[in-house]
Amino acid sequence: MTRRDFGKISTVAGLGLTWGMSRVHAYMDTPAGVSANDKIQVGLIGCRSMGWTNLMDFIRNNEVECVALCDVDSNILEERANELAAKSGKKPAVFVDYRKMMELKEVDVVIIATPDHWHCLPFVDACKAGKDIYVEKPLANSIAECDVMLQAAKKYGRIVAVGQQQRSGAEWLKIMELIKSGTVGEVKRINCWGNFKYGAGRPRVANSSPPPGVDYDRWLGPASERPFNANRFHGFWRMNWAYGGGLATDWGVHLLDMALWAKGDTGQFPQTVVASGGILRFPDHEIQTPDTLNVTFNYGDWLLSWEHNCGLESGPWNRNYGVSFVGTKGTIIANRESWELVPERKNNEPLTAAIPLQANQQNVHQPHVRHFLDAVRSRKQPECSIEIGHTAAVTAHLGNLAYRTGAVLSYDSVQQTFNNPEADKLIKPDYRQPYVFPTL
Ligand SMILES: NC(=O)c1ccc[n+]([C@@H]2O[C@H](COP(=O)([O-])OP(=O)(O)OC[C@H]3O[C@@H](n4cnc5c(N)ncnc54)[C@H](O)[C@@H]3O)[C@@H](O)[C@H]2O)c1
């Protein structure tokens, strides 16, 4: 079965909703995993920020035990190992080199929460080692890496969830149902935006020595050699092309993913992508990604847009970030905090009933992790399968490549080529020796 199998109707308890697409995706050849009685033993790679948040939502489930931690910053590694020991009474095994962690037979699941340029290699190695994987979004930092990860998950039959947690949100599911049932009419335009201060990075500072205890060469990994700079390091790597894609991939995948869900998860890429922007507000900051950006993705029969303005703290519909699903009868506006439906009007009469602002009740991350754990047991792929993560990440990268080349891009995902040689050069990163782009 693949993501294009739209057979089953699943019911969401409590909301009484149906959603026409199967919410689980299974591979015919997915090998057996942990048995129903066994604990699910987890190893975390990348422990500082989101990795730790993920792990906390894993171990709140009694059936999960964290047996290993890995980080290239030994300060963080030690601090997290102590915190975990205080919580669970057991000290995990600790590693600086994730490959050693992969050798542990008892590790069933790895969580990958490293910077984006460091998702692909551990992911493919985890597939080869027979682990199931919870990988953070965006799936990877380039189109070619996303592609090889998708192939690896399929070839080795692994259960994979991508950290686009809105996919497990009851309120988002309700919105999808409203759109699918035609409540807002035909949706021909979806706008996504994210105005976040952190996307502006910080003012430039001089390069320096890496902090004691940090294996900086390993942090760089497959990326080019480059002097250490505090404002390209922990948390701030996002705004440098070698490690991340700026707000367009960092927040873009979350919100573009909601648009792709609303349009039926066809797996299709846009016919053309055009972008415009620049580093317009923060020229003295340690950033390469644009602080101001507009992208238009043209799918032929509908338009998708992404917009960000780093430094602003408000935005369209009085929200600094969000999605508006613009239908012929009404528009649904949503973000993680709330949603509402604003009717379209004809001769001043509303074409559908308004739904006033609804505060979202649900923590979406805990159910997202729960769905992954269920998938590890059932051997059926979870809501946010690797295909879902792949399409969202590649779409977001298309926007960045349109910005970087200044061209109107068309991408042929079968031939893996663009209509533009400059964009072709950016499909696959050159891995720095001794790192080698993974083969399966
Ligand atoms: N789903 C979400 O809502 C969400 C939120 C925040 C971040 N994220 C994603 O999580 C990932 C991590 O982001 P972050 O904000 O936690 O970054 P971070 O810089 O705070 O932490 C990354 C950690 O990975 C470690 N690391 C780097 N290379 C490593 C390697 N080769 N092996 C082991 N450890 C390594 C670093 O030392 C650091 O501790 C990113 O992909 C990001 O996009 C997702």
The ligand as a MOL file (V3000), in Angstrom:
LIG
                    3D

  0  0  0     0  0            999 V3000
M  V30 BEGIN CTAB
M  V30 COUNTS 44 48 0 0 0
M  V30 BEGIN ATOM
M  V30 1 N 8.8080 19.7570 15.2100 0
M  V30 2 C 9.0510 20.9540 15.6980 0
M  V30 3 O 8.1530 21.7100 16.0530 0
M  V30 4 C 10.4820 21.4100 15.8150 0
M  V30 5 C 10.8060 22.4810 16.6590 0
M  V30 6 C 12.1580 22.8480 16.7630 0
M  V30 7 C 13.1250 22.1800 16.0190 0
M  V30 8 N 12.7670 21.1650 15.1910 0 CHG=1
M  V30 9 C 13.7930 20.4500 14.3910 0
M  V30 10 O 14.6110 19.7100 15.2870 0
M  V30 11 C 15.9460 19.6490 14.7820 0
M  V30 12 C 16.9170 20.1700 15.8540 0
M  V30 13 O 16.6260 21.5330 16.0980 0
M  V30 14 P 17.0360 22.2160 17.4850 0
M  V30 15 O 16.3200 23.4960 17.5450 0
M  V30 16 O 16.8450 21.2350 18.5760 0 CHG=-1
M  V30 17 O 18.6040 22.4500 17.2240 0
M  V30 18 P 19.7400 22.6890 18.3390 0
M  V30 19 O 20.8720 23.3280 17.6410 0
M  V30 20 O 19.1470 23.3550 19.5230 0
M  V30 21 O 20.1320 21.2140 18.7980 0
M  V30 22 C 20.7490 20.2970 17.9360 0
M  V30 23 C 21.5660 19.3320 18.7630 0
M  V30 24 O 22.1420 18.3690 17.8720 0
M  V30 25 C 23.4900 18.1650 18.2430 0
M  V30 26 N 24.2420 17.6110 17.1140 0
M  V30 27 C 24.7010 18.2390 16.0050 0
M  V30 28 N 25.2960 17.3530 15.1780 0
M  V30 29 C 25.2040 16.1440 15.7890 0
M  V30 30 C 25.6300 14.8400 15.4330 0
M  V30 31 N 26.2660 14.5790 14.2880 0
M  V30 32 N 25.3800 13.8190 16.2980 0
M  V30 33 C 24.7410 14.0580 17.4780 0
M  V30 34 N 24.3200 15.2720 17.8610 0
M  V30 35 C 24.5310 16.3000 17.0130 0
M  V30 36 C 23.9500 19.5430 18.7000 0
M  V30 37 O 25.1370 19.5140 19.4560 0
M  V30 38 C 22.7400 19.9980 19.4970 0
M  V30 39 O 22.7810 19.5290 20.8200 0
M  V30 40 C 15.9590 20.4790 13.5030 0
M  V30 41 O 15.8330 19.6450 12.3870 0
M  V30 42 C 14.7370 21.3690 13.6460 0
M  V30 43 O 14.1820 21.7680 12.4100 0
M  V30 44 C 11.4720 20.7710 15.0970 0
M  V30 END ATOM
M  V30 BEGIN BOND
M  V30 1 1 1 2
M  V30 2 2 2 3
M  V30 3 1 2 4
M  V30 4 1 4 5
M  V30 5 2 4 44
M  V30 6 2 5 6
M  V30 7 1 6 7
M  V30 8 2 7 8
M  V30 9 1 8 9
M  V30 10 1 8 44
M  V30 11 1 9 10
M  V30 12 1 9 42
M  V30 13 1 10 11
M  V30 14 1 11 12
M  V30 15 1 11 40
M  V30 16 1 12 13
M  V30 17 1 13 14
M  V30 18 2 14 15
M  V30 19 1 14 16
M  V30 20 1 14 17
M  V30 21 1 17 18
M  V30 22 2 18 19
M  V30 23 1 18 20
M  V30 24 1 18 21
M  V30 25 1 21 22
M  V30 26 1 22 23
M  V30 27 1 23 24
M  V30 28 1 23 38
M  V30 29 1 24 25
M  V30 30 1 25 26
M  V30 31 1 25 36
M  V30 32 1 26 27
M  V30 33 1 26 35
M  V30 34 2 27 28
M  V30 35 1 28 29
M  V30 36 1 29 30
M  V30 37 2 29 35
M  V30 38 1 30 31
M  V30 39 2 30 32
M  V30 40 1 32 33
M  V30 41 2 33 34
M  V30 42 1 34 35
M  V30 43 1 36 37
M  V30 44 1 36 38
M  V30 45 1 38 39
M  V30 46 1 40 41
M  V30 47 1 40 42
M  V30 48 1 42 43
M  V30 END BOND
M  V30 END CTAB
M  END
